Amino acid sequence: MAGDPYMHDPNLRERLGGVRIPVLVVWGDSDGIFTPGYGLAYAASFPNATFALVENAGHLPQLEQPAATMALIDRFAT
């Protein structure tokens, strides 16, 4: 979720705190745009989140490591 202008929403973190369903935050371990630290902070914004790193993946783990990404999603969903 991004707001205007410039994909910045100062109220995003507050809104994420209102999400009441379990959340899986998937992050590439070698993301060159946003480090895993950003992912951890993002996950911490949800009251019930699981953070998962995809090894050997950058900013697009679902494209770079689709099998590993789907395995994480499958485990989370069951």
Secondary structure, 3 states (H helix, E strand, C coil): CCCCCCCCCCCHHHHHCCCCCCEEEEEECCCCCCCHHHHHHHHHCCCCEEEEEECCCCCCHHHHCHHHHHHHHHHHHC
